[in-house]
Amino acid sequence: MRSNKNIIFWGLMVLLSVSGCSSMLGLKDENPDIYSAKVAARQAAIAQGIGEHASFAATDQSIRHLQAAPSDQTYYFDFDKAAVKKDYVDSIDSQAKYLLNTPNAQVVLEGNTDIRGSREYNVALGENRAERVAKILKLNGVSTKQIRVVSYGAEKPAALGTSEDAYRVNRRVNLKYEQRS
Amino acid sequence: MMVNQACRGFLLFFVVCFTGLAHASLNLELTQGIDAAIPIAIVPFKGNDTLSQIIQTDLQNSGHFKVMAKQEIEAFPASPDDVNFAYWKKTGVNALVVGKIDSQGDNYQVTFSILDVFHGSDPQNQVTNTKVFTVKKADIRQLAHHLSDLVYEQLTGEKGIFSTRIAYVLIEHPQGMPTKYALVVADVDGFNPKPLLISDEPIMSPSWSPDGRELAYVSFENNRAEIYRSEVASGKRELLTSYPGINGAPAWSPDGQKLAIVLSKSGYPKIYTYDLSTKLLSQITQGSSIDTEPSFAPDGNSLVFTSDRGGSPQIYQVNLSDFDIQRLTFDGSYNSSASYTSDGKNLVLLHRDGGLFNIAILDLGSGKVTNLTHSGLSESPSVAPNGKMVLYGSLYGGSGILGIVSVDGQVRLQLPSRDGDVQGPVWSPYA
């Protein structure tokens, strides 16, 4: 859906730039004052179009937070898995774009696990998760100089206890901006 | 680095004074003893009964002795000449410990005897063991533990562990303040805890040197994993490794020359050895698996380690001469945290069964795995130097506590802490 809108939008922009704004809008033969006012009005309409496009994704708070950049993020993982969920890829892409545009910005990716099992094995599992997120940033072109990976394994739980809920919120990678600009 | 060390040293001093960590204590509680416990009486020593109290607690907590309650003692011999064997035989005890303490300035002179009551009334077969010690008054607890070792060895034939120590990580959550982590060394009964390191960031995986004088461990104090060694007596420390990625699971070699460690600088967590004199690294395992938790065999020629190269965490052994690797565990989908008993015949490890994580013992001859704990919330097993007891971490009532269980599963003790969560315990070598 989104990519269709992208194509339409950019297609329109190309057409407009190639053929000249005013002739496309059919305003060539009018009174110059009315003409400029109408052009201004049409341009204002296009400007609004750009605005709507940028905020179209923010239909609910949590997704807006995930997409916003620079913004610290928490990405959650399934038990014993290091695969990054598809839902998070757009968020990671947003952070990547910001990092590409802001060469002095730095992020740390902190890998974590739930508290069960061997502590040292959990450090390794946490690192695996953080490295998977780092990989997506790097695939977007972000330099390793802007990314720091550290795994705390089970040593910095977000929630204490032995409930499934506690386990779930501990299996996470925290993306934190150590420097924003 | 030097200035940082000095600042941290000062901080350590400050924090010890103000957090009251110096008074922290683990409370050792026997929860189960063996059926065939040896009946014994420890008569309060003439002059001061502190020593006899400690010996009584040590032997009772070993689970191998049924110690006569202090209030039941009606005769108070201080030396073998005062002992009425007929009377003591009637009380049902097999052995008797008597003694006396004389104060001499800053020292105590302690005379102590172990008597075999069973054969005692026959002068021909009387078995008595009398020793005299002079100790500084401050060292009285240590002497008491040594006397417990002597009693234990004489009556069970096995070496006692009462003079050994434990190290563990203490985590405090002070109200409205950031979490505090400490690496603590204490007597095996939980007394005299002393923090070796206090930090705002996690500490993990302590490992004793074979001479019992140092600990290697992982610290996140610089917001990354690093391996340090610390001299227990002086607190002097040295940063050993700070490579990119994981620096973890240090394990001392039996000859004290090397550490086996985990580094992920190659892209995956692998086992290396690190020579403590030359500082040279030697990569031991290869590949794209997670390899971690190395532990030397008693002869130093091989290591066991945890690896998911087969799909899930299992225990493997690697020969340090030819790097040949054998898988050792086949029971269950998760086995980790393995170390040898001192006779090299068993591995003590963490074993998952149906979602429950318990400490288990693997008989390397038969391949049989037997659970030693049953709560399902266990971690970090560490074997005592006499190979008979295992120290481990557990969750109990939402708190991290330590437990001790004998390798036959018959003796169980708990060590909850008053001050926070305790985890990652390791048993020292013999003193």
Interface residues (C-beta under 8 A of the other chain):
Chain A: R116 G117 S118 R119 E120 Y121 V123 A124 L125 E127 N128 V149 V150 S151 Y152 G153 E155 K156 L160 G161 T162
Chain B: P202 M204 S205 F220 N223 R224 A225 G245 I246 G248 A249 V262 S264 P269 I290 T292 E293 T306 D308 P313 Y334 S336 S337 L350 R352 F357 L377 E379 S380 L395 G398 Q423 G424
